[in-house]
């Protein structure tokens, strides 16, 4: 019975949501929990913020690394491995006695979550008929943008309750549930290019671009934008990103097919969703910063943010449903 369930659309949806939601929610909940984590672990607020930046950088590195692995190995086993790593990292983070182990947990969480993004979304977007795309668009929007809006609410109330560790325990539980669903429903997908070579230049440039940019951005909490400790890593990261795009556009058999990203609809949709999600996460964090600077407590920010997930669900459904009648009228 179980092999027959593999590749079913409903299970693919559940795998994508359970693979995306926990880490995306954590990314926008850590702002509210920063002071609590800092006090509990005996670390500075800047250190906690930098760890968050490293976790976000690891997310990008994990996605690019998983794209390389997917070329050479079957994705089912890879996804199950990523899921186990995410659960273990969440447990480590939840039980961390100090900033060092907390940092390791957050970085490994980011790596595993970025890898799950690559293994969960493309099968959902590309393996089913075009008639499924509107519903898939709803799922992706809710999974990325909806989870981002849950972060301030969950984080705010967790901060008010004085329990940041419970949030990571919940992430581990959701990750374990996602692993079980993937064990049952993830389809066997053959590697695209088992004999392909590793694009080492792309991996190296990705690490530099993401780590430098996110660390520089995280340091903005403790230094001015004009400070060399901020703008130098950001400048290095942006330069590495430009070099990455230049290399991949000209390199045969590239890890990141730049031309395909702008010409193939399923791939372009994934890229747009990923970039939009990153921008949206930054916007949500900025909103929390503005409200906190105005004197709002974490639970007050949580109460103010509750319309956001509702609006995202309504907007995602409209985005998926409305194009159908418009196409029929044409």
C-alpha positions as CSV (number, residue, x, y, z in Angstrom):
1,X,0.0,0.0,0.0
2,X,2.7,2.5,1.0
3,X,4.6,2.5,-2.3
4,X,1.3,3.3,-4.1
5,X,0.9,6.5,-2.1
6,X,4.2,7.9,-3.3
7,X,3.9,10.9,-5.6
8,X,0.3,11.7,-4.8
9,X,-0.5,15.4,-5.1
10,X,-2.0,15.8,-1.6
11,X,1.1,14.2,0.0
12,X,3.4,16.4,-2.2
13,X,1.6,19.5,-0.9
14,X,1.9,18.3,2.7
15,X,5.6,17.6,2.2
16,X,6.2,21.0,0.8
17,X,4.3,22.8,3.6
18,X,6.0,20.8,6.4
19,X,9.3,21.3,4.8
20,X,8.9,25.1,4.4
21,X,6.8,26.4,7.2
22,X,8.9,25.5,10.4
23,X,12.1,27.3,9.3
24,X,10.4,30.2,7.6
25,X,8.4,30.8,10.8
26,X,11.6,30.7,12.8
27,X,13.2,33.3,10.6
28,X,10.7,36.0,11.5
29,X,10.0,34.9,15.1
30,X,13.6,35.3,16.3
31,X,13.4,39.1,16.4
32,X,10.8,39.0,19.2
33,X,12.9,36.3,21.0
34,X,16.3,38.0,20.6
35,X,16.3,39.6,24.0
36,X,15.1,36.4,25.7
37,X,17.7,34.2,23.9
38,X,20.4,36.7,24.7
39,X,19.7,36.8,28.4
40,X,19.2,33.0,28.7
41,X,22.5,32.2,26.8
42,X,24.5,35.0,28.3
43,X,25.3,36.5,24.8
44,X,25.0,40.0,23.4
45,X,22.0,41.0,21.2
46,X,24.4,41.5,18.3
47,X,25.7,38.0,18.6
48,X,22.2,36.6,18.5
49,X,21.4,38.7,15.5
50,X,24.6,37.6,13.7
51,X,23.6,33.9,14.4
52,X,20.3,34.7,12.8
53,X,22.1,36.1,9.7
54,X,24.3,33.0,9.5
55,X,21.2,30.8,9.7
56,X,19.7,32.7,6.7
57,X,23.0,32.5,4.8
58,X,23.1,28.7,5.5
59,X,19.5,28.5,4.0
60,X,20.8,29.8,0.7
61,X,23.9,27.6,0.8
62,X,21.8,24.6,1.6
63,X,19.6,25.3,-1.4
64,X,22.5,25.6,-3.9
65,X,24.2,22.6,-2.5
66,X,21.0,20.5,-2.7
67,X,20.6,21.6,-6.3
68,X,24.0,20.0,-7.0
69,X,23.3,16.9,-5.1
70,X,19.9,16.5,-6.9
71,X,21.8,16.3,-10.2
72,X,23.7,13.2,-9.0
73,X,21.6,11.4,-6.5
74,X,17.9,10.4,-6.1
75,X,15.9,13.1,-4.3
76,X,13.8,10.8,-2.1
77,X,16.7,9.7,0.0
78,X,18.2,13.1,0.0
79,X,15.0,14.7,1.3
80,X,14.6,12.1,4.1
81,X,18.2,12.8,5.1
82,X,17.6,16.6,5.1
83,X,14.5,16.1,7.3
84,X,16.4,14.1,9.9
85,X,19.2,16.7,10.0
86,X,16.6,19.5,10.5
87,X,14.9,17.7,13.4
88,X,18.3,16.9,15.1
89,X,19.4,20.6,14.6
90,X,16.1,21.9,16.1
91,X,16.6,19.6,19.1
92,X,20.2,20.9,19.5
93,X,19.0,24.5,19.3
94,X,16.2,23.9,21.8
95,X,18.6,22.4,24.3
96,X,21.6,24.7,23.8
97,X,23.2,25.8,27.0
98,X,25.2,28.6,25.4
99,X,25.6,30.7,22.3
100,X,28.1,28.3,20.6
101,X,25.8,25.3,20.5
102,X,22.8,27.6,19.7
103,X,24.8,28.9,16.7
104,X,25.6,25.4,15.4
105,X,21.9,24.4,15.7
106,X,20.7,27.5,13.8
107,X,23.2,27.2,11.0
108,X,22.6,23.4,10.5
109,X,18.8,24.1,10.6
110,X,19.3,26.7,7.8
111,X,21.3,24.3,5.7
112,X,18.8,21.5,6.0
113,X,15.8,23.8,5.4
114,X,17.4,25.3,2.3
115,X,18.1,21.8,1.0
116,X,14.4,20.8,1.7
117,X,13.3,23.8,-0.3
118,X,15.0,22.4,-3.4
119,X,13.8,18.9,-2.9
120,X,10.2,19.8,-2.0
121,X,9.2,22.6,-4.4
122,X,10.4,21.5,-7.9
123,X,8.6,18.1,-7.7
124,X,5.4,19.8,-6.6
125,X,5.6,22.5,-9.4
126,X,6.9,20.4,-12.3
127,X,5.7,16.8,-11.8
128,X,1.9,17.5,-12.0
129,X,-0.4,18.7,-14.9
130,X,-0.7,22.4,-15.6
131,X,-4.3,22.3,-14.2
132,X,-2.7,21.9,-10.7
133,X,-0.6,25.0,-11.0
134,X,-3.2,27.4,-9.5
135,X,-3.6,25.3,-6.4
136,X,0.2,24.9,-6.3
137,X,0.6,28.6,-6.4
138,X,-1.7,28.9,-3.4
139,X,0.4,26.3,-1.5
140,X,3.7,28.0,-2.3
141,X,2.4,31.4,-1.3
142,X,1.0,30.2,1.9
143,X,4.0,28.1,2.7
144,X,6.5,31.0,2.2
145,X,4.6,34.2,2.8
146,X,2.0,32.9,5.2
147,X,4.7,31.3,7.4
148,X,6.6,34.5,7.4
149,X,3.6,36.4,8.9
150,X,3.2,33.7,11.6
151,X,6.7,34.4,12.9
152,X,6.0,37.7,14.7
153,X,2.8,36.2,16.2
154,X,4.3,33.0,17.4
155,X,7.6,34.7,18.5
156,X,5.7,37.5,20.3
157,X,3.6,35.2,22.4
158,X,6.5,32.9,23.1
159,X,8.5,35.9,24.3
160,X,5.7,37.0,26.5
161,X,5.5,33.5,28.0
162,X,9.3,33.5,28.5
163,X,9.8,30.3,26.6
164,X,11.9,30.5,23.4
165,X,13.0,26.9,23.6
166,X,9.4,25.6,23.1
167,X,9.4,27.2,19.7
168,X,12.3,25.0,18.5
169,X,10.8,22.0,20.1
170,X,7.7,22.6,18.1
171,X,9.8,23.0,15.0
172,X,11.4,19.6,15.7
173,X,8.0,18.1,16.1
174,X,6.7,19.5,12.8
175,X,9.9,18.4,11.1
176,X,9.4,14.9,12.4
177,X,5.9,14.9,11.1
178,X,7.1,16.1,7.7
179,X,9.7,13.3,7.7
180,X,7.0,10.7,8.3
181,X,4.8,12.1,5.5
182,X,7.8,12.1,3.2
183,X,8.6,8.5,4.1
184,X,5.1,7.6,3.0
185,X,4.5,10.0,0.1
186,X,7.8,11.2,-1.5
187,X,8.1,9.8,-5.0
188,X,11.2,8.1,-6.4
189,X,12.9,10.7,-8.6
190,X,15.9,9.7,-10.6
191,X,18.9,12.0,-10.7
192,X,19.1,14.3,-13.7
193,X,22.9,13.9,-14.3
194,X,24.5,11.1,-12.3
195,X,27.8,11.6,-14.0
196,X,27.9,15.4,-13.7
197,X,30.8,17.3,-12.2
198,X,30.6,19.5,-9.0
199,X,30.4,23.2,-9.8
200,X,32.9,24.1,-7.1
201,X,33.1,27.8,-8.2
202,X,29.4,28.2,-7.8
203,X,29.4,26.7,-4.3
204,X,32.3,28.8,-3.2
205,X,30.9,32.1,-4.6
206,X,27.5,31.2,-3.0
207,X,29.0,30.8,0.4
208,X,30.9,34.1,0.2
209,X,27.9,36.0,-1.3
210,X,25.4,34.8,1.4
211,X,27.6,34.7,4.5
212,X,29.1,38.1,3.9
213,X,25.9,39.8,3.0
214,X,23.8,38.4,5.8
215,X,26.5,39.0,8.4
216,X,26.9,42.6,7.3
217,X,23.2,43.1,7.4
218,X,22.9,41.5,10.9
219,X,25.7,43.9,12.2
220,X,23.4,46.9,11.3
221,X,21.8,46.4,14.7
222,X,25.0,47.4,16.5
223,X,26.6,49.8,14.0
224,X,25.8,52.4,11.5
225,X,25.5,51.6,7.8
226,X,28.6,53.7,7.1
227,X,30.7,51.6,9.4
228,X,33.3,49.5,7.7
229,X,32.2,46.5,9.7
230,X,28.9,46.7,7.9
231,X,29.5,47.9,4.4
232,X,32.7,46.0,3.7
233,X,31.1,42.5,4.1
234,X,28.0,43.7,2.3
235,X,30.1,45.0,-0.6
236,X,32.1,41.7,-0.7
237,X,28.9,39.7,-0.7
238,X,27.3,41.7,-3.5
239,X,30.5,41.4,-5.6
240,X,30.5,37.6,-5.1
241,X,26.9,37.5,-6.2
242,X,27.7,39.4,-9.4
243,X,30.6,37.1,-10.0
244,X,28.4,34.1,-9.4
245,X,25.8,35.2,-12.0
246,X,28.6,36.0,-14.5
247,X,30.3,32.6,-14.0
248,X,27.1,30.6,-14.2
249,X,25.9,32.4,-17.4
250,X,29.1,31.5,-19.2
251,X,29.9,28.1,-17.7
252,X,28.7,25.0,-19.5
253,X,26.9,22.6,-17.2
254,X,26.4,25.3,-14.6
255,X,24.8,24.6,-11.3
256,X,22.6,27.7,-11.5
257,X,21.2,27.9,-15.1
258,X,20.9,31.7,-15.3
259,X,19.2,31.7,-18.8
260,X,16.8,28.9,-17.8
261,X,15.8,30.9,-14.7
262,X,14.4,33.7,-16.9
263,X,12.9,31.5,-19.7
264,X,11.3,28.4,-18.1
265,X,8.1,29.1,-16.3
266,X,8.2,26.4,-13.5
267,X,11.9,27.3,-12.7
268,X,11.2,31.0,-12.9
269,X,8.2,30.7,-10.6
270,X,10.3,29.0,-8.0
271,X,13.0,31.7,-8.2
272,X,10.5,34.5,-8.0
273,X,8.8,32.8,-5.0
274,X,12.2,32.4,-3.3
275,X,13.4,35.9,-3.9
276,X,10.0,37.3,-3.0
277,X,10.0,35.3,0.2
278,X,13.4,36.7,1.2
279,X,12.2,40.2,0.6
280,X,9.0,39.6,2.5
281,X,11.0,38.2,5.5
282,X,13.1,41.3,5.5
283,X,10.0,43.5,5.4
284,X,8.4,41.6,8.3
285,X,11.5,42.0,10.4
286,X,11.6,45.7,9.5
287,X,8.0,46.1,10.6
288,X,8.8,44.5,13.9
289,X,11.8,46.8,14.4
290,X,9.7,49.9,13.8
291,X,7.0,48.7,16.2
292,X,9.6,47.8,18.8
293,X,11.3,51.2,18.4
294,X,7.9,52.8,19.1
295,X,7.7,51.0,22.4
296,X,5.5,48.0,21.5
297,X,6.1,44.9,23.6
298,X,6.5,41.5,21.8
299,X,3.0,40.4,22.7
300,X,1.6,43.8,21.4
301,X,3.4,43.3,18.1
302,X,2.0,39.8,17.9
303,X,-1.5,41.2,18.5
304,X,-1.0,43.8,15.8
305,X,0.3,41.3,13.2
306,X,-2.6,38.8,13.3
307,X,-4.3,40.2,10.2
308,X,-1.2,39.5,8.1
309,X,-1.6,35.7,7.8
310,X,-5.3,36.1,7.1
311,X,-4.5,38.5,4.3
312,X,-1.8,36.2,2.9
313,X,-4.3,33.3,2.8
314,X,-7.0,35.4,1.1
315,X,-4.4,36.9,-1.4
316,X,-2.9,33.5,-2.2
317,X,-6.4,32.0,-2.8
318,X,-7.3,34.9,-5.0
319,X,-4.0,34.6,-6.9
320,X,-4.7,31.0,-7.6
321,X,-8.4,31.2,-8.4
322,X,-8.9,34.5,-10.3
323,X,-6.6,33.7,-13.3
324,X,-8.9,30.8,-14.3
325,X,-12.0,32.9,-15.1
326,X,-9.8,35.5,-16.8
327,X,-8.3,32.9,-19.1
328,X,-11.7,31.5,-20.0
329,X,-13.0,34.9,-20.9
330,X,-10.1,35.3,-23.4
